Amino acid sequence: MTMTLASAGSIESAVAASAAGSGFWLTTLLGLVLLLGFVALWPMFAIWLERKVAADFQSRMGPMYCGGFHGWLQSLADGIKLAMKEDLIPRDSDRFLFWIAPAVAFFGVFAAFIALPIAEGWQIADVDLGLLFILAISSIGTLGIVMAGWSSNNKWSLYGAMREAAQLVSYEIPLSIALLSPLLVVGSLRLGDIVAFQSAADGKSLIYWSGNGWFALYSPWTLLAGVIYYISSLAECKRAPFDLPEAESELVAGFHTEYSGLRFSFFFLEEYAMMFIVSAIGVLVFLGGWQPLPWISIDFAALGFLGKLVCVGVVLFKAVFLVWVQIWLRWTLPRLRIDQVMVTGYKYLTPLSFLALVMTSLCVHCGDRVIPTLF
Amino acid sequence: MASTVETDLSRPPDTYVDVRTQELQINMGPQHPSTHGVLRVALWVDGEIVTRAEPDIGYLHRCAEKIGESVTHVQYVPYTDRYDYLAAMNNNLGYCLAVERLAELEIPEKAQYLRVIMSELNRIASHLMSVGTYGIDIGAFTAFFYAFREREEILRLLEWICGARLTYNYIRIGGVMRDAPQGWVEDVQRFLDWFEPRMDEFNQLLTHNHIFVERTSNIGVITVEQAHDYALSGPNLRGSGVRWDLRRDQPYLLYDRFEFDIPVGTGIKGTVGDCWDRYWVRILEIGESARIVRQALAQMPKEGEVMAKGVRHLAFKPKAGEAYTAVENPRGELGYYLISEGGQISYRSRIRAPSFCNLSILEALLPGTMLGDSVAIIGSIDIVLGEVDR
């Protein structure tokens, strides 16, 4: 990933910079290439991690041979296998939709990476409405999944697609509302600003250490919002216990039943890239972004390029940790039933996220962090 | 049952909403991850709700009963392994008891103890398989591997004594194949000491998991009347609260010498006879089987014959007559009905397979449940298709 020259953070200035011939398009292109590399390599690592972690939980070894050390090349081998497979399109399917669905699913997630900062100023496009952009564009992936399920002309696939759609509408709401609570406090949708707020050392933390205010520790309400966000994000990326769209014991393989080869692997890439996106947003919004510890604020800007690299390391570490928790949950919990998924979303998470939002806004209004002192 | 949404005729025609909802007929199986083999269930669904279900069997039909009328009695024993392949020892046992009743054979005491130990170990292995795969049906993978890890140890013990891991052919007409090898008895004891605490771990992981309980309690409730109507047996019957176990109520082998409880469903987490109760009965039965094995190991004579005289040849002929014996298979009452004319080959051989009878209740249980529940219910009935189709 690379530094954007659009430092002012708006499209106009970017266009202006490019018009000035300062290499905006070159850097953006380079950034996109690096991003593509990351989005392709990350799922390989994540899949390998998932297999090893799952094996560890289940007292097995997992992949051990490919590549020599703990099967680290196994994902590459699987990727090559998938790429070599015949590209099957069922005769009675809707060919165009079937053909384009994996691309649509993958596009949404890939596009979301553009606005994701991994250090102050290190992102492809420094969008003012970064958080909103990521939420909006990553939901397009769901469209691809619904297209895949519909076009396959398979009843199980259709079930998977319908479940995905139902799940999306019931979990997008608490997820977005949960993200509103920290936004109210910060007053900006730019992810860099949200992290900067959490980096400022002014003793804002709930645990009254002299420290920065990670939103997970900022107040009980933002903590609640963080927990709601994490649970909803599991449903967003179809992870257990909300993996109903591809519940293999019920729906054979759900929406990708008819897919094979490279097209199937695109859904895989999409799922794991999505896991990273939601974890990274969780890190940036609730877990202090590139600040390594909740009670120490480090001024990375003063450390120059090396400081930026440390930031990247911290963000990646925390995001991988959250992904690891997702894996942990998947291999521990059974799957909910579809009506229980809906009940969890509508009856518990949505009201609770509203509670967090209302309480946070009262707190912001009253200038306190924990209990609103209206009178 | 197609229904049409009422259209409002007062509105202009171009705004008619012609929405037809139609029942969807969907095939679960024969290639489906959670039909436990090659069962096909034709489901009629309204959205996620199942309105009608028809189990369709026969994909694994192997003329089992006819083979029993074409090979000699001794030759037929290995075939019985293949019916309920998860509890092959119990199948061997049921058939051998039937032939022995015809032949009026006296079985040496040590052989009887070995038969008890083997069939109870096999019951533990079978129940572990059942509860583990039930975890997969509900979506919990790790429990399955835990169950398999324990089952593997049992298979190792069984392999040690008879050389096979799945199709044992160990219990033979007139006794058992051979005596336990040196050190085997001690190893079984060591295994039990290691195994019993492991079940607590398993219960923590799966049995008392909140999501698992939510998914299985109050689902697929079988009332006592229903259970009797559909001739259920085994854990499915006991899950409904009926304390009926052939090992106690119609003792065979030496089961009257052991102390053990018969766990029944009590509706701890929901209604009596729901999926969780059936599952819980299996978990408790694992413990009871371990108790029986411990007692049998302690009581078993050190020395002794393991085979009755004069049956170890293919030309063995039981007396003419008919016999029905039933044993408590892990899945219920396994009966063998034989008619002999005094020759080497049975005139009629009939198997009363517990899975076959248990399966029949699906038709009554599935309607009204959700698609995810139907998987939970099929799993809780615990069928083995090798036995259903025979």
Interface residues (C-beta under 8 A of the other chain):
Chain A: A54 F57 Q58 S59 R60 K155 W156 Y159 A240 P241 D243 L244 A247 E248 S249 E250 L251 V252 W331 T332 L333 P334 R335 L336 R337 I338 D339 Q340
Chain B: L24 I26 H32 P33 S34 E48 G135 I136 D137 I138 G139 A140 F141 T142 F145 Y146 R149 L205 L206 N209 I211 F212 E214 R215 M370 L371 G372 D373 V375
